[in-house]
Structures are given as structure tokens and as C-alpha cells.
Amino acid sequence: MKPKLALSMGDPAGIGPEILAKALSTEWLEKHAIIVVAVESVLDRAFKLFSNHQMEVFQRYDENEVWESGLRLLRLEEPENKIEDGQVSAEAGRLALESVRVATELCLKKKADAIVTTPVSKEAIEESGVKFDGHTGFIANCCGVKGEMMMMSFGNLNVGYVTTHLPLKEVPRVLSEDLILNRLRLTWAYLKKLNQTPSEIAVCGLNPHAGEGGHMGREEIDVVIPAIKKAQAEGIECAGPFPADTIFVERFRKKFGAILALYHDQGGIPFKMLAFDHGVNHTLGLPIVRTSVDHGTAWDIAWKGEASETSLISAMIMAESLVMGSV
């Protein structure tokens, strides 16, 4: 039996509905079990514009139904105000977040086996009155857990993040031995599950040239190296800190099973240069499986037919594999 995937619609003013319509016009239409949590009028418009199919391919979601394949629509309320394509709005943010919350609940209630998320706008969600630092933290909070971690993957390239959506000036204050050690433990467990060779984790330094022995900052000496030593004492294969401007070069990164970045853009920029449109964002440390596209709402091309569904399909494939234990 195929795992049931709960898909959030993303921000209705962004590219989320478009890539859903495109992805679900492929073999996913009949051979997989999908619950889409969305505003029906938004999804209907996306299917009419970007899919070979119409909304008739969906059946209404019924939590009491026993089913193995096909598409189900769990309808959200219709928007109270008009939502403009490619524009930030509180109404769009509210509906996008509700889609994520409902899809997460399906997983927690064992009505779905994994959640796959499409892009939301932090600005729009915060305009709706909710403090929001990203999917990762929000879903973790819904699950009642802490210590979750964002991982980006494409093939044998795995990039973990110690911190994510923080102002850069806050990163040195937040970094700690315990936080880095938590991320190393989660990454190591993930690599062991993958049974990947090599499996050693490369840890980035915070400062240029990994601090140059304290000449460019002491974070490596005071925080990063002690965390690495504690992890090694636990049997975790890790090394560093390495200069972030060289560790992503192919001949260096191929020696490692994962690279642990200390802040968002340190890992995000090289990863997206190497794997944009194909990478998958997934969350470690949750009681449920969660994967996502590796890109944002793309306001500039929203509802123009230009967005690629490739990353979403990759995220759905990874979600199924994680549920079935083949990843």
C-alpha cells in the first residue's frame, strides 16, 4: 500500500498551487495516495491553467474512507477578500498557514503518513498576526517537540543547518556546544539510516577561514571544536571546522556524507547553486515525516506558468521513501 501524503497548497498568491497542479498531472495522479489541503477555488483555477486534468479527478476527503490510491481534497474555507497574484497579503498568509496546520494534524492523527509542503511567505503570515519563523519551527511546535533541524538533500549532497531563520548578527549569540551537538546527533542518525558511504560529517566554521586559529574570531575555538570533540567521543564521525568557502568544492565535499552549516545562507547559497529545482528540504527530529520544496513563493513568476514542479516531485518521492524505510 502506498503511503498517504498530505500536501499543503502554499501561499495562494505564489507558485504553490501552480506546482501542485503540474505535479499532480503526472503519474502521481492515479498511482499514489494524495490528500491536498487547499482552497477549492484556488486549486480549481490552478488545474484549469496548468494541468491536463480538471478538478473532477479529486474526491472529497473523508477521514472514515478506506482508500489506497487517488486524489482527495480537504477543503479550506474560501478567502474573505480577493487575493492578488504575486502580492503579499494577510489573507493569503492566513490560509497558507492553515493549510500547513491541517496537513500536520492529518499526520499526527495517522490519517496521512507524511506532509509535503509548498512555499509560504513569512511576511504574509506575520501580516495575518502570527509570529512565524518558518515551516520547520511551526510544524515542530504543532508536534510538541523541540530540537528539530532543517536538512537539504539532493543525491549524496546533504546539508544540515545549525541555525536557520535568524538575523546574521544573532547567530554567534545563539550558537552553543549543545546546539551543534544536537545537530550532529540528528545528522549522524540520518546518515546511518541512509547507510551512506562516506558517512563522516564536515562542520563549517563561522568566521572566514574557520577563524584562522582565533585571529578572525574565537567561536571555532570556544564553541565549534568542543562540540565536535564531544560528538566524536560519542562515536559520531565528524571533522572540522572547515572554511565554508572551500568545503562545498566538489573534491572536498565528496569526502563527506553531510556538511553542517552554522547559519542559513552559509548552507543555502551553495546548495541552491548545486541543486536548485531538484533539492528537497526535510526536517529531522520530528515524530512525523516532513519534506518540502527547496524554493520560495517566487512572486515574480507566480501564476504565469513558468514555475517548475521538479522540486515538489522530488519532495514527494523522498517522503514516500522515508515512510517506507527505503531512505
N, C-alpha and C positions, 0 to 999 in steps of 0.2 A: 504494500500500500504506500502510495506517495505521501510524503509529509504535506501537511496543510500549511500554506504560507499566508500570513496576514500582511497585506500591502497597504501602507498609508499613501494618501494621494499627494502629499506635499502641499506647498502653498498654491492655491488655485490660480494665482496670478503669475506663477512661474512656470517652469518647464515640467514639473511633476506629472500633471495629467497627460501631457503630450507623450512623455516617455513611457508612461503606463499603457496608453493606447497602442503605441508602437510595439512595445514588448509583448503585449498580450495578443497581438495579431500573428505571432509566430507559433511554433509548436507548443508553447505554453498554454495555448487556448484550450486544447482538449486532453492533453496528456498529463496535466498536472492539476493539483487541488489548490485553488487560489481564492482567498477572501479579500476583496478590495473594500477598504473603508473610505468612503468618499461621498461627496455631494453629488447626487444623481445628475443634476443638470450640467454640472461641470464635466463629469465623466462622459456624459452623452455628447456634449459638444466636442470633446477631445476625440472620441471614437468617430464621429462624423467627419472630422477634419483629417485625422492622422491614421486611421485604421481601415483595413479591408472589411471589417465587420461592424455590425451595429450593436446597440445595447441589448438586443434580443438574445445575445449569447450569454447574458447574465441571468441567473435565477436569484430571487430574493434569498438572502441568508436567513436560515432558520437554525438556531442552535440545537434544536432537537432532531434535525435531519441527520441520517446516516448516509454519507456520500464519500466517494473515493476519488473523483476527478471532476474537472469542470470549474466554471467561474461562479462565484457568489458575490453579490453586492450587499454590503451592510451600509445602509443609507444614513448619512448625517443630515441634520436639518438644513434647509435651503438658506442661503445668505439673506440677511435682513436688508442689506444695502448692495448696490451694484459694485462689483469688483472689477477694476480696470486692469487689463493685461499689462504685465511688466511694471506694476506700481505697488509700492508698499502700502498696506492698509491694515488697520486693526482687525477688521472683519475677516480678511484673508488669514491673518495670523492666528486668530481665534479658532477658525475652522481647521487650519493645518495642525494645530496642536491637539485639538480634539480628535483628529484622525489618528495621531500617534498614540494618544492615551487609550482610545478604544481598541486599537490593534494590540497594544501591550496587554490590555486586560484579557483579550482573547487567548493570548499565550499563557497568562497566569492562571486562567480558568481551564487550561488544557483543551480549549476549543480550536486552537491553532498550535503548530509546532515551532514556528519561528515568525519573527517580524522582520520585514524588509521595508526600509524607509526611503522615501524620495525627498528632495530638498525642501527645506523650510527656510524662512527668513527670520533671523533672530530679532531684527529691528521690528518687523511686523508683529511678532509675538509679544514683544515687550510693549509695543503700542497698544496691545489689547489688555495690558495691565498685569501681565505675568512676567516675573523675573525669570530669564531663560538664558542658560549658558551653553546650550547645545543639546542635541538628541541624547548624547551619551549620559550626561548627568540627569536629564529629565527621566529617561527610561529607568535608570538605576534607582532614582527616587520612587518611581511608581512600583518598582520591585522591592523596595525597602532595604536596599543594600548600599554599602559604601565601598570605596576602593576599586571601582571599575576602571577600565583602561581602554583607550582607543588604539586600534591596530589597523594599519592599512596594508593590504596584501595584493600581490599580482605575481602569479607563478611562485618562484622561490624568493621573491623580494618581499620581506615582511618588515614594516617599520612601525615600531611602537612609540607611544608618546607618554612621557612622564607627566607633563602638563599640557593642557590644550588651549581653551579659550580664555586666556589671561592677557592683560596688557603686558608687554615685554618687560616693563620696569618692575612688575610684580614677581616675575619668575625667580630671581635669586632669593627673594624672601620666602617663597613657597617651597623651594627645593629643600629636601631633607634626606638623611640617610634612610629613614623608614619608608619614605615615599618611593625613592629609587629602588629600594629592596623589594617593595610590593610589586612594582612594575617588572622587575627582573623575575620574580617568582611566577607571575602570571604569564610572562613571555616564555619562560622555560617550560611551564606546563603545556602551553600551546604547541611549542616546537616538539615536545615529546609526543604529544597526540598526533602531530603530523608525521612523526617518525622520520623527520627530515635530516639529511646529511648534507653539509655540516650543520651542527645544531648550536654552535657557540654564538653568544650574543655580543655584539660590539656596542659599547656605550660611548655616546658622543660627549665631548667636553662642552662646557657652557661658553667659555671665552675663546677668542681667536687662538689658534694653535694649541687648543686644550690648556690654555693658561701659561704655557712655557715655564713650567716649574714655579709658578707663583708670580712671575713677572707681569702677567696680564690679569691677575685676579686669583683669589685663593679658593674659589668654590670647588675646583677639582681636587685640591689637597684636603680641604676641610670636610667636604660632603661626598663628592662622587667616588673618590678612591676608597674611602672607608666603606661605602655601600657595596662596592664591587668586591672588596675583601670579605665582607660578611656573606655575600651571596656565594662566593667561591667556597667558603667554609661549609656551606650547606650542600655543596655538590653541584651548584649551578655553574655551568660552563659559560663564563663571560670574561671580557677583557676590555681594557681602556683605561682612562678616557682617550678617545681618538679625536683629532681635529675634524670638525664636521664638514669642512670644505674638501676633504680628500676621501673620507670613508665611503662616500657614495660612488666613487670612481669604480668602474666595473671590476678591475683586477683586485681591488681591495674588498669590495662588498661581497664578492663571490666566495670569500673565505668564511663567511658568517651565515648563520641561519636567520638572523634578525639583526636589525640596527635599532638601538633605543635612543630616540631623540629626546632632548630635555625640554623643548618647547615647540609650539605649533609649527611655525614656518621653518624651523631647522629640519624637520622631517617632511613637511608638506610640500615645500618647493621642489626638492629633488625627486620625491616620489611622483608628483604630478608631471614633472618633466619626463619621467621614465614610463609612466603608466596611465596617463590621463585618458579617460574614456574606457579603460579596461580594469582599473583598480577597484577594489572593494574595501569599504570601511566597515569594520565589525568591532564588536565590543566584547572584551574579555572581563570575566569576573561577575557576570550576571547569572541568575538562575534560569534564564531563557536564552535562546539563540536570537541574536540581532545582527543583521547585516544592512548595508546601505550603499548607495552610490557614493562615488568619491568626489562629487562636484556640487555646486550650489544651484540657486534658483535661475541663474542666467537671465536676468531681467531683459537684457538687450536682444535676446532671440526668442523670448517667451511667446508661444502661440504663433510662431512663424514657420513651423515645420522643419526647423534647422537642427533641433536638439537630437543627440544620439542616444539610443536606448541601450547601447552596448554595456555600459557600467551596471545598469539595472539588471540586465540579464545575467551578468557575471555575479551580481549580488544574490540573485535568486538561486543560481546554481550552487554557490557556496553555502547558502542557507540550507538547501536540501542536503548537501554533503555533510555539513556539521551535524544536522539532525540524525542522519543515517550512520554517522560514525566513520565515514569514508574520508574525512579530512581530520 
